[in-house]
């Protein structure tokens, strides 16, 4: 058995003080407060870009249909109807929803002369459709007759 030795000053263990730990926690909190909103903005921007890409793909299929039939699908009231027309002949397995998992809105005129496919944006509700550029993730993205009628541009909020 070893005899008990007294510790001298140089052998004592030193740890962090409470103040040092609080400073580290505060710095981590500040970094998180800055990083999390930027991360969420980047995630929404990615969902927005995916929605725009999917709209282009879907509408390319509608345009292919129009080339083959000399008109857009007639009296199309909703997305499931359009999906049934373009799948699988013009596009295999078109996405059922936009980047935020909101279903597409689709419509055509009764004569088949015009069509619209819409992403309802982050909030999933219809918003004002003035056309042109938008700066809000909640604004709708509209693809009308082969081109974007309303689209996101610049810094979004």
GIQUISUL-V945444 format. One record per residue. N is the residue number from 0. OMEGA is omega in radians with two decimals (* if undefined). Layout:
# GIQUISUL-V945444
n	omega
N	OMEGA
N	OMEGA
This chain:
# GIQUISUL-V945444
n	omega
0	-3.12
1	3.08
2	3.13
3	3.13
4	3.08
5	3.10
6	3.02
7	-3.02
8	-3.06
9	-3.12
10	-3.11
11	3.13
12	3.10
13	3.10
14	3.10
15	3.08
16	3.13
17	3.13
18	3.13
19	3.12
20	3.13
21	3.11
22	3.12
23	3.12
24	3.12
25	3.13
26	3.10
27	3.10
28	3.12
29	3.12
30	3.12
31	3.14
32	3.11
33	-3.00
34	-3.03
35	3.10
36	3.10
37	3.10
38	-3.14
39	3.10
40	3.12
41	3.11
42	3.13
43	3.11
44	3.09
45	3.11
46	3.12
47	3.13
48	3.09
49	3.12
50	3.13
51	3.12
52	3.12
53	3.09
54	3.11
55	-3.12
56	-3.14
57	-3.08
58	3.00
59	3.09
60	3.09
61	3.11
62	3.08
63	3.07
64	-3.12
65	3.10
66	-3.12
67	-3.02
68	-3.12
69	3.04
70	3.04
71	3.09
72	-3.08
73	3.04
74	-3.14
75	-3.04
76	-3.01
77	-3.12
78	-3.13
79	3.11
80	3.11
81	3.14
82	3.12
83	-3.13
84	-3.04
85	-3.12
86	0.02
87	-3.01
88	-3.06
89	3.08
90	3.10
91	3.07
92	3.08
93	-3.13
94	-3.13
95	-3.05
96	3.10
97	-3.09
98	3.13
99	3.14
100	3.04
101	-3.13
102	3.08
103	2.92
104	-3.14
105	3.11
106	3.01
107	3.05
108	-3.12
109	3.14
110	-3.12
111	-3.12
112	-3.11
113	3.05
114	3.09
115	2.98
116	-2.98
117	2.88
118	-3.09
119	3.09
120	-3.04
121	-3.06
122	3.08
123	3.12
124	-3.14
125	3.11
126	3.13
127	-3.08
128	-3.10
129	-3.09
130	3.14
131	-3.07
132	3.06
133	-3.13
134	-3.11
135	3.12
136	-3.11
137	-3.13
138	3.11
139	3.03
140	-3.06
141	3.04
142	-3.04
143	3.03
144	3.01
145	3.10
146	3.10
147	3.07
148	3.09
149	-3.02
150	3.09
151	-3.14
152	3.07
153	-3.12
154	-3.12
155	3.10
156	*
